């Protein structure tokens, strides 16, 4: 009116319950994925080859034994790779960039001196419609598996040696009679 008092109020309401439900589903899915990744000792990494920019998930940082403040870089990661495995690792990394999705397990030496066996699984993905590429992957800590394999192999070798000794004993017994 002439005094500046509003005569009408216009309000618009929008039902956001579907959007809220979708956000809750996404949150639950992310929580499940995080549980799987942490339980399976699987860390996620990303690398933009054109820029060298890298990022590591908290689980990967835990596997590597590095802090959240440590810069994520291919150079630093390579410095952790066990000296005897560097050549194999570099070949695998190059093959990964060319489309291979995994390469043989390799060792790292963490900053605390502990040696861990890792398996790297990755994929090249396109970002947007431009020429940019991103490598994304998962590193799995397979140290316990490798240790179990070593124990099984040692037991197998002991059994073979024992079997050979037993056969020699039988042969020697047969010759004595």
ZITA-V305839 format. One record per pair of residues at least 24 apart in sequence whose ideal C-beta (glycine too) atoms are under 6 Angstrom apart, sorted by the first residue. I is the first residue (numbers start at 0). J is the second residue. If there is no record, write none. Layout:
I_J / I_J
This chain:
40_140 / 41_137 / 41_139 / 42_138 / 43_137 / 44_136 / 45_135 / 46_134 / 47_133 / 59_138 / 62_140 / 64_109 / 64_110 / 64_111 / 79_107 / 80_107 / 81_106 / 81_108 / 95_121 / 104_141 / 115_140 / 115_142 / 116_141 / 116_142 / 116_145
